[in-house]
């Protein structure tokens, strides 16, 4: 099997020739499109990853000129230029460059952050631990939703452009499900609709959704993966070491292929190469080769010794 055939088998819930693997880093937002594409392709070749997950480390740079949110009603004034902004054009260029540099031999999944995450990070709240944003959600959720909807509409259009540029779908970072933020009912009302809007558009365009369920550091990396049951995800990933949902339970809950299993805060950083290999083999034995891809709970720090990741990739191939 080539890499695309291998991943297509996994997405279909079938057994590939060997269990695929994928690990990824964050990169400086200052990189040009060419530099970012080169960095992603270099890691792809170093590890022999089975997909390329394209980081979006400048997602806080959506067009915000003239917009400063001080009170909840200000969310209603957000206006975005669609694809006519530097952030979209840069990601589109990165996708095209990666496709060219890899001879279209691997599936490419650009990161797309949830509208709620972009809203909280972009509009004057960076580094504030989201306190102001959460206060606005409590005081005037309808106004916040109006702003989030504007962001979601822009991202829905971006999805089409990404796939036209050569993406195989998106790697969607589901956010704000930490139990300390919203109860389940409030989350369903505020967060879920825009998630589904974007993910359904990917499916309508013929793409695949890899859904990463993210918990932030200030909340102990905990999330509520059970809230994503029924989402149109073709593969699911979450922190299995800081939630109460195991890989085996998640595969049943989501009824979909699973990515992950290795602790990017523990074993991958602190374990020996033999321990990483042994855990990789154990996970494959537990999960089976049908509908499973080895990876980390979340993004791996780029300071890691690359041999640690190579150990996991090589063990999966064995």
Protein Blocks (a to p, Z undefined) as FASTA:
>chain_A
ZZklmmmmmmnopacfbdcddddddddfkbcfklmmmmmmmmmmmnopabdcdddfklmm
ccfehiacfbfklmmmgccehjmcfklmmmmmmmmmmmmmnoopaccddddddfklmmmm
mnopgonlommmmmmmmmmmmlmmmmmmmmmmmmmmmmmmmmmnopabdcdddehkafkl
pcfklmmmmmmmmmmmmmmmmmmnopacdddddddfkloopacfklmgoiacfbdcddfk
lccbdfklmmmmnopaceejiafklmmmmmcfklmmmmmmmmmmmnopnhpacddfbdcd
fkbcfklmmmmmmmmmZZ
